[in-house]
Each structure stands twice: as C-alpha cells, then as structure tokens.
Amino acid sequence: MHHFEQARRILERGVSPAHLARLIAEQADAMSLLGMPREALAEYRRALTELDQQGLALEAARARSGLGMTLLRLGRLQDAAGALTDAAAAFDELGHATARARVDL
C-alpha cells in the first residue's frame, strides 16, 4: 500500500488524471484482496467517476468487476449484481469475451 500511496501523491499533482484513475482502481483491487473491502468500495467509486470521464472503457469495466466482487464479499448481493451486470455489458461492448466469462463466474 505504501507504494500505491507514493505513486498517488505524485499523480495527484494533476499530471495525468487518467493515470491517477487507473492507479486508484488498482489500489482498490489490492485493498479488496487485502481485507479492506469498505475502503476499496470508496476507491472504486472514486476511480470509476474519473475513468468514465476520461473515456477509459476497459479500465472502467475492470473496476466495475472489482467493485462487484468486493460487494459480494460484503454480502451486498443486489448491489453486486448491478455492478457485475454493468461490467459484463461493458466487456461485451469491448469484445472481451474472456473478461466477460470471468464476470459470469
């Protein structure tokens, strides 16, 4: 997490909002896997706003998938289903059948 925070401080200087959004999504993935799901949720939402604004469809789809998995871990099944449905639709639009299959699993 230390390395994420260091990189984040550099990117928060406004150099590249797209890189910052990608980094935040990756940090959220790590948080979720490390047992910090509530913190991850906030970071996914922050990342998704910026990823969508920057037009980074693949990165946004991945973040939605991570958000859905995190919501599942928290037992928020309806919210998870919505996030995973959105991720699946985005992967379909992008033609990423393998990523779509992972969401379906």
Biopython code that builds the backbone (N, CA, C, O; Angstrom):
import numpy as np
from Bio.PDB.StructureBuilder import StructureBuilder

atoms = [
    (1, "MET", "N", (0.831, -1.191, 0.000)),
    (1, "MET", "CA", (0.000, 0.000, 0.000)),
    (1, "MET", "C", (0.878, 1.258, 0.000)),
    (1, "MET", "O", (0.507, 2.300, -0.539)),
    (2, "HIS", "N", (2.036, 1.124, 0.614)),
    (2, "HIS", "CA", (2.948, 2.265, 0.668)),
    (2, "HIS", "C", (3.309, 2.748, -0.733)),
    (2, "HIS", "O", (3.329, 3.952, -0.988)),
    (3, "HIS", "N", (3.592, 1.830, -1.629)),
    (3, "HIS", "CA", (3.983, 2.208, -2.989)),
    (3, "HIS", "C", (2.819, 2.847, -3.747)),
    (3, "HIS", "O", (3.019, 3.774, -4.532)),
    (4, "PHE", "N", (1.623, 2.355, -3.515)),
    (4, "PHE", "CA", (0.449, 2.985, -4.131)),
    (4, "PHE", "C", (0.325, 4.433, -3.660)),
    (4, "PHE", "O", (0.091, 5.341, -4.457)),
    (5, "GLU", "N", (0.485, 4.628, -2.368)),
    (5, "GLU", "CA", (0.351, 5.984, -1.818)),
    (5, "GLU", "C", (1.418, 6.926, -2.367)),
    (5, "GLU", "O", (1.130, 8.087, -2.657)),
    (6, "GLN", "N", (2.644, 6.435, -2.510)),
    (6, "GLN", "CA", (3.697, 7.274, -3.080)),
    (6, "GLN", "C", (3.365, 7.678, -4.515)),
    (6, "GLN", "O", (3.465, 8.850, -4.879)),
    (7, "ALA", "N", (2.975, 6.708, -5.314)),
    (7, "ALA", "CA", (2.630, 6.997, -6.708)),
    (7, "ALA", "C", (1.419, 7.925, -6.782)),
    (7, "ALA", "O", (1.353, 8.819, -7.626)),
    (8, "ARG", "N", (0.486, 7.698, -5.898)),
    (8, "ARG", "CA", (-0.732, 8.515, -5.893)),
    (8, "ARG", "C", (-0.414, 9.981, -5.594)),
    (8, "ARG", "O", (-0.962, 10.881, -6.232)),
    (9, "ARG", "N", (0.463, 10.217, -4.631)),
    (9, "ARG", "CA", (0.832, 11.599, -4.304)),
    (9, "ARG", "C", (1.447, 12.306, -5.504)),
    (9, "ARG", "O", (1.196, 13.489, -5.731)),
    (10, "ILE", "N", (2.242, 11.589, -6.260)),
    (10, "ILE", "CA", (2.857, 12.184, -7.446)),
    (10, "ILE", "C", (1.790, 12.498, -8.491)),
    (10, "ILE", "O", (1.779, 13.587, -9.064)),
    (11, "LEU", "N", (0.901, 11.549, -8.735)),
    (11, "LEU", "CA", (-0.116, 11.738, -9.771)),
    (11, "LEU", "C", (-1.194, 12.745, -9.369)),
    (11, "LEU", "O", (-1.826, 13.347, -10.238)),
    (12, "GLU", "N", (-1.410, 12.934, -8.086)),
    (12, "GLU", "CA", (-2.417, 13.889, -7.638)),
    (12, "GLU", "C", (-2.008, 15.336, -7.895)),
    (12, "GLU", "O", (-2.800, 16.253, -7.678)),
    (13, "ARG", "N", (-0.802, 15.538, -8.346)),
    (13, "ARG", "CA", (-0.359, 16.887, -8.695)),
    (13, "ARG", "C", (-0.973, 17.372, -10.005)),
    (13, "ARG", "O", (-0.709, 18.490, -10.448)),
    (14, "GLY", "N", (-1.792, 16.526, -10.617)),
    (14, "GLY", "CA", (-2.506, 16.939, -11.818)),
    (14, "GLY", "C", (-1.813, 16.618, -13.109)),
    (14, "GLY", "O", (-2.218, 17.099, -14.167)),
    (15, "VAL", "N", (-0.777, 15.816, -13.047)),
    (15, "VAL", "CA", (-0.026, 15.485, -14.247)),
    (15, "VAL", "C", (-0.887, 14.708, -15.236)),
    (15, "VAL", "O", (-0.904, 15.027, -16.425)),
    (16, "SER", "N", (-1.600, 13.694, -14.757)),
    (16, "SER", "CA", (-2.416, 12.862, -15.637)),
    (16, "SER", "C", (-3.595, 12.282, -14.873)),
    (16, "SER", "O", (-3.439, 11.311, -14.132)),
    (17, "PRO", "N", (-4.770, 12.866, -15.046)),
    (17, "PRO", "CA", (-5.951, 12.324, -14.367)),
    (17, "PRO", "C", (-6.247, 10.876, -14.757)),
    (17, "PRO", "O", (-6.748, 10.105, -13.939)),
    (18, "ALA", "N", (-5.940, 10.504, -15.996)),
    (18, "ALA", "CA", (-6.199, 9.133, -16.440)),
    (18, "ALA", "C", (-5.305, 8.146, -15.698)),
    (18, "ALA", "O", (-5.777, 7.104, -15.243)),
    (19, "HIS", "N", (-4.033, 8.460, -15.575)),
    (19, "HIS", "CA", (-3.124, 7.576, -14.841)),
    (19, "HIS", "C", (-3.516, 7.494, -13.369)),
    (19, "HIS", "O", (-3.443, 6.426, -12.762)),
    (20, "LEU", "N", (-3.926, 8.604, -12.808)),
    (20, "LEU", "CA", (-4.357, 8.614, -11.410)),
    (20, "LEU", "C", (-5.578, 7.714, -11.230)),
    (20, "LEU", "O", (-5.635, 6.938, -10.277)),
    (21, "ALA", "N", (-6.545, 7.807, -12.125)),
    (21, "ALA", "CA", (-7.750, 6.980, -12.026)),
    (21, "ALA", "C", (-7.406, 5.500, -12.126)),
    (21, "ALA", "O", (-7.954, 4.684, -11.386)),
    (22, "ARG", "N", (-6.507, 5.153, -13.031)),
    (22, "ARG", "CA", (-6.071, 3.753, -13.155)),
    (22, "ARG", "C", (-5.394, 3.282, -11.873)),
    (22, "ARG", "O", (-5.645, 2.175, -11.396)),
    (23, "LEU", "N", (-4.544, 4.121, -11.331)),
    (23, "LEU", "CA", (-3.840, 3.773, -10.095)),
    (23, "LEU", "C", (-4.819, 3.571, -8.942)),
    (23, "LEU", "O", (-4.674, 2.630, -8.162)),
    (24, "ILE", "N", (-5.803, 4.440, -8.831)),
    (24, "ILE", "CA", (-6.793, 4.317, -7.759)),
    (24, "ILE", "C", (-7.566, 3.007, -7.898)),
    (24, "ILE", "O", (-7.836, 2.340, -6.899)),
    (25, "ALA", "N", (-7.924, 2.635, -9.126)),
    (25, "ALA", "CA", (-8.627, 1.370, -9.341)),
    (25, "ALA", "C", (-7.748, 0.184, -8.945)),
    (25, "ALA", "O", (-8.229, -0.766, -8.327)),
    (26, "GLU", "N", (-6.472, 0.236, -9.296)),
    (26, "GLU", "CA", (-5.557, -0.843, -8.923)),
    (26, "GLU", "C", (-5.366, -0.900, -7.412)),
    (26, "GLU", "O", (-5.263, -1.982, -6.835)),
    (27, "GLN", "N", (-5.320, 0.257, -6.779)),
    (27, "GLN", "CA", (-5.205, 0.297, -5.321)),
    (27, "GLN", "C", (-6.463, -0.304, -4.683)),
    (27, "GLN", "O", (-6.376, -1.015, -3.682)),
    (28, "ALA", "N", (-7.611, -0.020, -5.257)),
    (28, "ALA", "CA", (-8.860, -0.594, -4.744)),
    (28, "ALA", "C", (-8.841, -2.112, -4.876)),
    (28, "ALA", "O", (-9.294, -2.817, -3.974)),
    (29, "ASP", "N", (-8.318, -2.625, -5.996)),
    (29, "ASP", "CA", (-8.189, -4.079, -6.155)),
    (29, "ASP", "C", (-7.345, -4.660, -5.025)),
    (29, "ASP", "O", (-7.714, -5.662, -4.412)),
    (30, "ALA", "N", (-6.219, -4.024, -4.760)),
    (30, "ALA", "CA", (-5.319, -4.502, -3.702)),
    (30, "ALA", "C", (-6.000, -4.428, -2.343)),
    (30, "ALA", "O", (-5.897, -5.363, -1.548)),
    (31, "MET", "N", (-6.690, -3.334, -2.069)),
    (31, "MET", "CA", (-7.382, -3.182, -0.790)),
    (31, "MET", "C", (-8.410, -4.290, -0.593)),
    (31, "MET", "O", (-8.520, -4.869, 0.488)),
    (32, "SER", "N", (-9.151, -4.572, -1.642)),
    (32, "SER", "CA", (-10.179, -5.603, -1.548)),
    (32, "SER", "C", (-9.556, -6.957, -1.234)),
    (32, "SER", "O", (-10.061, -7.700, -0.392)),
    (33, "LEU", "N", (-8.462, -7.273, -1.910)),
    (33, "LEU", "CA", (-7.793, -8.558, -1.692)),
    (33, "LEU", "C", (-7.118, -8.646, -0.332)),
    (33, "LEU", "O", (-6.957, -9.735, 0.218)),
    (34, "LEU", "N", (-6.723, -7.500, 0.209)),
    (34, "LEU", "CA", (-6.025, -7.473, 1.492)),
    (34, "LEU", "C", (-6.970, -7.373, 2.692)),
    (34, "LEU", "O", (-6.527, -7.187, 3.825)),
    (35, "GLY", "N", (-8.265, -7.499, 2.434)),
    (35, "GLY", "CA", (-9.215, -7.490, 3.539)),
    (35, "GLY", "C", (-9.663, -6.104, 3.964)),
    (35, "GLY", "O", (-10.041, -5.895, 5.117)),
    (36, "MET", "N", (-9.624, -5.166, 3.044)),
    (36, "MET", "CA", (-10.071, -3.797, 3.318)),
    (36, "MET", "C", (-11.224, -3.443, 2.375)),
    (36, "MET", "O", (-11.134, -2.453, 1.649)),
    (37, "PRO", "N", (-12.305, -4.229, 2.371)),
    (37, "PRO", "CA", (-13.347, -4.031, 1.368)),
    (37, "PRO", "C", (-14.079, -2.689, 1.461)),
    (37, "PRO", "O", (-14.443, -2.117, 0.433)),
    (38, "ARG", "N", (-14.296, -2.189, 2.654)),
    (38, "ARG", "CA", (-15.017, -0.917, 2.781)),
    (38, "ARG", "C", (-14.194, 0.233, 2.197)),
    (38, "ARG", "O", (-14.731, 1.116, 1.528)),
    (39, "GLU", "N", (-12.895, 0.211, 2.456)),
    (39, "GLU", "CA", (-12.022, 1.229, 1.887)),
    (39, "GLU", "C", (-11.953, 1.087, 0.367)),
    (39, "GLU", "O", (-11.906, 2.074, -0.368)),
    (40, "ALA", "N", (-11.949, -0.178, -0.085)),
    (40, "ALA", "CA", (-11.901, -0.440, -1.525)),
    (40, "ALA", "C", (-13.129, 0.121, -2.232)),
    (40, "ALA", "O", (-13.017, 0.675, -3.326)),
    (41, "LEU", "N", (-14.300, -0.019, -1.614)),
    (41, "LEU", "CA", (-15.529, 0.494, -2.237)),
    (41, "LEU", "C", (-15.415, 1.984, -2.538)),
    (41, "LEU", "O", (-15.753, 2.427, -3.636)),
    (42, "ALA", "N", (-14.948, 2.742, -1.580)),
    (42, "ALA", "CA", (-14.818, 4.189, -1.774)),
    (42, "ALA", "C", (-13.844, 4.498, -2.903)),
    (42, "ALA", "O", (-14.073, 5.410, -3.698)),
    (43, "GLU", "N", (-12.755, 3.734, -2.969)),
    (43, "GLU", "CA", (-11.760, 3.979, -4.011)),
    (43, "GLU", "C", (-12.272, 3.563, -5.385)),
    (43, "GLU", "O", (-12.008, 4.249, -6.373)),
    (44, "TYR", "N", (-13.004, 2.445, -5.464)),
    (44, "TYR", "CA", (-13.595, 2.050, -6.747)),
    (44, "TYR", "C", (-14.525, 3.141, -7.259)),
    (44, "TYR", "O", (-14.483, 3.497, -8.437)),
    (45, "ARG", "N", (-15.356, 3.667, -6.384)),
    (45, "ARG", "CA", (-16.310, 4.695, -6.819)),
    (45, "ARG", "C", (-15.589, 5.947, -7.299)),
    (45, "ARG", "O", (-15.975, 6.556, -8.296)),
    (46, "ARG", "N", (-14.545, 6.320, -6.581)),
    (46, "ARG", "CA", (-13.756, 7.489, -6.997)),
    (46, "ARG", "C", (-13.107, 7.229, -8.359)),
    (46, "ARG", "O", (-13.139, 8.085, -9.243)),
    (47, "ALA", "N", (-12.526, 6.057, -8.516)),
    (47, "ALA", "CA", (-11.858, 5.716, -9.772)),
    (47, "ALA", "C", (-12.850, 5.672, -10.928)),
    (47, "ALA", "O", (-12.569, 6.179, -12.014)),
    (48, "LEU", "N", (-14.014, 5.063, -10.691)),
    (48, "LEU", "CA", (-14.989, 4.915, -11.767)),
    (48, "LEU", "C", (-15.462, 6.260, -12.305)),
    (48, "LEU", "O", (-15.638, 6.422, -13.512)),
    (49, "THR", "N", (-15.663, 7.206, -11.427)),
    (49, "THR", "CA", (-16.078, 8.533, -11.879)),
    (49, "THR", "C", (-15.065, 9.094, -12.867)),
    (49, "THR", "O", (-15.433, 9.588, -13.933)),
    (50, "GLU", "N", (-13.809, 9.017, -12.513)),
    (50, "GLU", "CA", (-12.764, 9.573, -13.372)),
    (50, "GLU", "C", (-12.517, 8.713, -14.614)),
    (50, "GLU", "O", (-12.305, 9.252, -15.699)),
    (51, "LEU", "N", (-12.542, 7.397, -14.473)),
    (51, "LEU", "CA", (-12.345, 6.524, -15.628)),
    (51, "LEU", "C", (-13.420, 6.776, -16.675)),
    (51, "LEU", "O", (-13.123, 6.842, -17.868)),
    (52, "ASP", "N", (-14.671, 6.918, -16.234)),
    (52, "ASP", "CA", (-15.757, 7.212, -17.166)),
    (52, "ASP", "C", (-15.558, 8.577, -17.832)),
    (52, "ASP", "O", (-15.762, 8.713, -19.039)),
    (53, "GLN", "N", (-15.165, 9.577, -17.057)),
    (53, "GLN", "CA", (-14.940, 10.918, -17.621)),
    (53, "GLN", "C", (-13.797, 10.917, -18.630)),
    (53, "GLN", "O", (-13.842, 11.651, -19.618)),
    (54, "GLN", "N", (-12.788, 10.109, -18.392)),
    (54, "GLN", "CA", (-11.629, 10.052, -19.284)),
    (54, "GLN", "C", (-11.871, 9.144, -20.496)),
    (54, "GLN", "O", (-11.040, 9.080, -21.403)),
    (55, "GLY", "N", (-12.999, 8.453, -20.509)),
    (55, "GLY", "CA", (-13.312, 7.570, -21.625)),
    (55, "GLY", "C", (-12.508, 6.277, -21.630)),
    (55, "GLY", "O", (-12.294, 5.690, -22.690)),
    (56, "LEU", "N", (-12.065, 5.831, -20.475)),
    (56, "LEU", "CA", (-11.262, 4.612, -20.360)),
    (56, "LEU", "C", (-12.188, 3.425, -20.091)),
    (56, "LEU", "O", (-12.320, 2.959, -18.960)),
    (57, "ALA", "N", (-12.819, 2.956, -21.156)),
    (57, "ALA", "CA", (-13.871, 1.950, -21.045)),
    (57, "ALA", "C", (-13.373, 0.625, -20.486)),
    (57, "ALA", "O", (-14.038, 0.036, -19.634)),
    (58, "LEU", "N", (-12.228, 0.145, -20.941)),
    (58, "LEU", "CA", (-11.735, -1.138, -20.446)),
    (58, "LEU", "C", (-11.377, -1.062, -18.968)),
    (58, "LEU", "O", (-11.727, -1.950, -18.190)),
    (59, "GLU", "N", (-10.688, -0.011, -18.591)),
    (59, "GLU", "CA", (-10.318, 0.160, -17.187)),
    (59, "GLU", "C", (-11.550, 0.309, -16.305)),
    (59, "GLU", "O", (-11.581, -0.195, -15.182)),
    (60, "ALA", "N", (-12.564, 1.002, -16.814)),
    (60, "ALA", "CA", (-13.810, 1.164, -16.060)),
    (60, "ALA", "C", (-14.525, -0.177, -15.907)),
    (60, "ALA", "O", (-15.073, -0.472, -14.845)),
    (61, "ALA", "N", (-14.520, -0.981, -16.956)),
    (61, "ALA", "CA", (-15.149, -2.304, -16.875)),
    (61, "ALA", "C", (-14.435, -3.160, -15.833)),
    (61, "ALA", "O", (-15.084, -3.850, -15.046)),
    (62, "ARG", "N", (-13.114, -3.118, -15.822)),
    (62, "ARG", "CA", (-12.356, -3.878, -14.823)),
    (62, "ARG", "C", (-12.675, -3.388, -13.413)),
    (62, "ARG", "O", (-12.831, -4.189, -12.491)),
    (63, "ALA", "N", (-12.770, -2.072, -13.253)),
    (63, "ALA", "CA", (-13.087, -1.520, -11.935)),
    (63, "ALA", "C", (-14.498, -1.920, -11.502)),
    (63, "ALA", "O", (-14.730, -2.200, -10.326)),
    (64, "ARG", "N", (-15.435, -1.947, -12.442)),
    (64, "ARG", "CA", (-16.799, -2.372, -12.099)),
    (64, "ARG", "C", (-16.818, -3.836, -11.676)),
    (64, "ARG", "O", (-17.557, -4.217, -10.768)),
    (65, "SER", "N", (-16.014, -4.641, -12.327)),
    (65, "SER", "CA", (-15.908, -6.044, -11.945)),
    (65, "SER", "C", (-15.335, -6.165, -10.530)),
    (65, "SER", "O", (-15.851, -6.931, -9.716)),
    (66, "GLY", "N", (-14.283, -5.420, -10.241)),
    (66, "GLY", "CA", (-13.701, -5.428, -8.896)),
    (66, "GLY", "C", (-14.681, -4.922, -7.856)),
    (66, "GLY", "O", (-14.770, -5.464, -6.754)),
    (67, "LEU", "N", (-15.418, -3.876, -8.215)),
    (67, "LEU", "CA", (-16.436, -3.340, -7.309)),
    (67, "LEU", "C", (-17.481, -4.418, -7.011)),
    (67, "LEU", "O", (-17.871, -4.607, -5.859)),
    (68, "GLY", "N", (-17.927, -5.115, -8.042)),
    (68, "GLY", "CA", (-18.921, -6.164, -7.854)),
    (68, "GLY", "C", (-18.420, -7.281, -6.956)),
    (68, "GLY", "O", (-19.154, -7.764, -6.094)),
    (69, "MET", "N", (-17.175, -7.695, -7.152)),
    (69, "MET", "CA", (-16.599, -8.752, -6.319)),
    (69, "MET", "C", (-16.471, -8.300, -4.863)),
    (69, "MET", "O", (-16.698, -9.078, -3.936)),
    (70, "THR", "N", (-16.112, -7.054, -4.682)),
    (70, "THR", "CA", (-15.992, -6.525, -3.321)),
    (70, "THR", "C", (-17.357, -6.471, -2.645)),
    (70, "THR", "O", (-17.491, -6.813, -1.471)),
    (71, "LEU", "N", (-18.348, -6.047, -3.383)),
    (71, "LEU", "CA", (-19.708, -6.021, -2.837)),
    (71, "LEU", "C", (-20.178, -7.429, -2.472)),
    (71, "LEU", "O", (-20.862, -7.616, -1.466)),
    (72, "LEU", "N", (-19.814, -8.410, -3.286)),
    (72, "LEU", "CA", (-20.147, -9.802, -2.952)),
    (72, "LEU", "C", (-19.514, -10.208, -1.629)),
    (72, "LEU", "O", (-20.161, -10.834, -0.789)),
    (73, "ARG", "N", (-18.235, -9.846, -1.446)),
    (73, "ARG", "CA", (-17.539, -10.183, -0.197)),
    (73, "ARG", "C", (-18.233, -9.569, 1.018)),
    (73, "ARG", "O", (-18.196, -10.122, 2.117)),
    (74, "LEU", "N", (-18.860, -8.429, 0.800)),
    (74, "LEU", "CA", (-19.556, -7.748, 1.893)),
    (74, "LEU", "C", (-21.000, -8.231, 2.058)),
    (74, "LEU", "O", (-21.713, -7.768, 2.949)),
    (75, "GLY", "N", (-21.425, -9.151, 1.210)),
    (75, "GLY", "CA", (-22.773, -9.682, 1.301)),
    (75, "GLY", "C", (-23.842, -8.769, 0.733)),
    (75, "GLY", "O", (-25.029, -8.969, 0.994)),
    (76, "ARG", "N", (-23.445, -7.780, -0.031)),
    (76, "ARG", "CA", (-24.406, -6.852, -0.640)),
    (76, "ARG", "C", (-24.752, -7.358, -2.037)),
    (76, "ARG", "O", (-24.287, -6.822, -3.043)),
    (77, "LEU", "N", (-25.573, -8.397, -2.077)),
    (77, "LEU", "CA", (-25.812, -9.163, -3.289)),
    (77, "LEU", "C", (-26.497, -8.361, -4.401)),
    (77, "LEU", "O", (-26.109, -8.475, -5.563)),
    (78, "GLN", "N", (-27.486, -7.570, -4.072)),
    (78, "GLN", "CA", (-28.174, -6.792, -5.109)),
    (78, "GLN", "C", (-27.247, -5.747, -5.725)),
    (78, "GLN", "O", (-27.222, -5.575, -6.943)),
    (79, "ASP", "N", (-26.493, -5.057, -4.887)),
    (79, "ASP", "CA", (-25.540, -4.071, -5.398)),
    (79, "ASP", "C", (-24.472, -4.748, -6.251)),
    (79, "ASP", "O", (-24.066, -4.229, -7.291)),
    (80, "ALA", "N", (-24.026, -5.912, -5.793)),
    (80, "ALA", "CA", (-23.010, -6.657, -6.541)),
    (80, "ALA", "C", (-23.539, -7.075, -7.907)),
    (80, "ALA", "O", (-22.839, -6.967, -8.914)),
    (81, "ALA", "N", (-24.774, -7.550, -7.931)),
    (81, "ALA", "CA", (-25.364, -7.974, -9.199)),
    (81, "ALA", "C", (-25.418, -6.819, -10.189)),
    (81, "ALA", "O", (-25.154, -7.006, -11.377)),
    (82, "GLY", "N", (-25.756, -5.634, -9.710)),
    (82, "GLY", "CA", (-25.804, -4.464, -10.593)),
    (82, "GLY", "C", (-24.437, -4.112, -11.144)),
    (82, "GLY", "O", (-24.294, -3.855, -12.339)),
    (83, "ALA", "N", (-23.430, -4.099, -10.280)),
    (83, "ALA", "CA", (-22.072, -3.759, -10.728)),
    (83, "ALA", "C", (-21.545, -4.805, -11.702)),
    (83, "ALA", "O", (-20.910, -4.463, -12.700)),
    (84, "LEU", "N", (-21.806, -6.077, -11.417)),
    (84, "LEU", "CA", (-21.317, -7.141, -12.291)),
    (84, "LEU", "C", (-22.061, -7.163, -13.623)),
    (84, "LEU", "O", (-21.469, -7.474, -14.657)),
    (85, "THR", "N", (-23.337, -6.840, -13.606)),
    (85, "THR", "CA", (-24.097, -6.740, -14.857)),
    (85, "THR", "C", (-23.534, -5.614, -15.722)),
    (85, "THR", "O", (-23.378, -5.770, -16.933)),
    (86, "ASP", "N", (-23.232, -4.483, -15.092)),
    (86, "ASP", "CA", (-22.637, -3.364, -15.830)),
    (86, "ASP", "C", (-21.267, -3.733, -16.390)),
    (86, "ASP", "O", (-20.939, -3.373, -17.521)),
    (87, "ALA", "N", (-20.468, -4.449, -15.604)),
    (87, "ALA", "CA", (-19.146, -4.879, -16.066)),
    (87, "ALA", "C", (-19.285, -5.835, -17.244)),
    (87, "ALA", "O", (-18.565, -5.713, -18.235)),
    (88, "ALA", "N", (-20.205, -6.782, -17.136)),
    (88, "ALA", "CA", (-20.411, -7.749, -18.219)),
    (88, "ALA", "C", (-20.826, -7.053, -19.510)),
    (88, "ALA", "O", (-20.327, -7.377, -20.588)),
    (89, "ALA", "N", (-21.733, -6.102, -19.394)),
    (89, "ALA", "CA", (-22.181, -5.364, -20.582)),
    (89, "ALA", "C", (-21.028, -4.580, -21.207)),
    (89, "ALA", "O", (-20.902, -4.524, -22.430)),
    (90, "ALA", "N", (-20.196, -3.982, -20.372)),
    (90, "ALA", "CA", (-19.059, -3.219, -20.884)),
    (90, "ALA", "C", (-18.061, -4.141, -21.588)),
    (90, "ALA", "O", (-17.553, -3.799, -22.656)),
    (91, "PHE", "N", (-17.778, -5.299, -21.005)),
    (91, "PHE", "CA", (-16.867, -6.244, -21.653)),
    (91, "PHE", "C", (-17.448, -6.748, -22.968)),
    (91, "PHE", "O", (-16.713, -6.953, -23.934)),
    (92, "ASP", "N", (-18.778, -6.953, -23.012)),
    (92, "ASP", "CA", (-19.428, -7.345, -24.269)),
    (92, "ASP", "C", (-19.211, -6.276, -25.336)),
    (92, "ASP", "O", (-18.830, -6.585, -26.465)),
    (93, "GLU", "N", (-19.453, -5.026, -24.977)),
    (93, "GLU", "CA", (-19.288, -3.922, -25.927)),
    (93, "GLU", "C", (-17.862, -3.834, -26.453)),
    (93, "GLU", "O", (-17.633, -3.479, -27.609)),
    (94, "LEU", "N", (-16.910, -4.160, -25.587)),
    (94, "LEU", "CA", (-15.496, -4.085, -25.963)),
    (94, "LEU", "C", (-15.012, -5.346, -26.676)),
    (94, "LEU", "O", (-13.894, -5.378, -27.189)),
    (95, "GLY", "N", (-15.841, -6.374, -26.709)),
    (95, "GLY", "CA", (-15.459, -7.620, -27.362)),
    (95, "GLY", "C", (-14.468, -8.452, -26.565)),
    (95, "GLY", "O", (-13.686, -9.211, -27.137)),
    (96, "HIS", "N", (-14.498, -8.312, -25.257)),
    (96, "HIS", "CA", (-13.593, -9.059, -24.379)),
    (96, "HIS", "C", (-14.338, -10.249, -23.779)),
    (96, "HIS", "O", (-14.835, -10.195, -22.655)),
    (97, "ALA", "N", (-14.399, -11.322, -24.563)),
    (97, "ALA", "CA", (-15.163, -12.500, -24.153)),
    (97, "ALA", "C", (-14.580, -13.165, -22.906)),
    (97, "ALA", "O", (-15.334, -13.634, -22.054)),
    (98, "THR", "N", (-13.261, -13.213, -22.786)),
    (98, "THR", "CA", (-12.648, -13.858, -21.631)),
    (98, "THR", "C", (-12.955, -13.088, -20.352)),
    (98, "THR", "O", (-13.289, -13.684, -19.328)),
    (99, "ALA", "N", (-12.841, -11.765, -20.410)),
    (99, "ALA", "CA", (-13.160, -10.944, -19.238)),
    (99, "ALA", "C", (-14.644, -11.090, -18.888)),
    (99, "ALA", "O", (-15.011, -11.143, -17.714)),
    (100, "ARG", "N", (-15.477, -11.153, -19.904)),
    (100, "ARG", "CA", (-16.911, -11.340, -19.670)),
    (100, "ARG", "C", (-17.156, -12.677, -18.966)),
    (100, "ARG", "O", (-17.965, -12.757, -18.042)),
    (101, "ALA", "N", (-16.464, -13.711, -19.402)),
    (101, "ALA", "CA", (-16.624, -15.027, -18.792)),
    (101, "ALA", "C", (-16.195, -15.011, -17.321)),
    (101, "ALA", "O", (-16.815, -15.670, -16.487)),
    (102, "ARG", "N", (-15.137, -14.258, -17.003)),
    (102, "ARG", "CA", (-14.701, -14.160, -15.604)),
    (102, "ARG", "C", (-15.778, -13.496, -14.755)),
    (102, "ARG", "O", (-16.013, -13.894, -13.614)),
    (103, "VAL", "N", (-16.422, -12.494, -15.310)),
    (103, "VAL", "CA", (-17.513, -11.827, -14.576)),
    (103, "VAL", "C", (-18.645, -12.812, -14.348)),
    (103, "VAL", "O", (-19.222, -12.860, -13.261)),
    (104, "ASP", "N", (-18.964, -13.593, -15.359)),
    (104, "ASP", "CA", (-20.040, -14.567, -15.232)),
    (104, "ASP", "C", (-19.746, -15.609, -14.150)),
    (104, "ASP", "O", (-20.653, -16.066, -13.454)),
    (105, "LEU", "N", (-18.476, -15.977, -14.019)),
    (105, "LEU", "CA", (-18.112, -16.947, -12.970)),
    (105, "LEU", "C", (-18.366, -16.360, -11.600)),
    (105, "LEU", "O", (-18.124, -17.022, -10.590)),
]
sb = StructureBuilder()
sb.init_structure("model")
sb.init_model(0)
sb.init_chain("A")
sb.init_seg("    ")
for serial, (resi, resn, name, xyz) in enumerate(atoms, 1):
    if name == "N":
        sb.init_residue(resn, " ", resi, " ")
    sb.init_atom(name, np.array(xyz, "f"), 0.0, 1.0, " ", f" {name:<3s}", serial, name[0])
structure = sb.get_structure()
